[in-house]
């Protein structure tokens, strides 16, 4: 059987895991190679000129951001890290 030619005698290692295939190919697969994105963040969010904000506004925005980020994490540092 051709599909077993990389396997060992006991059949515990076929050698066709994703890592094996990637390591043997000589290059890694990039599913987004040669793709052009049309994503525009301003379509999903309000654009703000940060340079027009005062230092107090920036500090308040950062405080609110931290509050929102920690709200549902309930002190869970790992969850908080995932949320930025």
Buried (B, 14 or more C-beta within 10 A) or exposed (E): EEEEEEBEEEEEEEEEEEEEEEEEEEEEEEEEEEEEEEEEEEEEEEEEEEEEEEEEEEEEEEEEEEEEBBEEBEEEEEEBEEEE
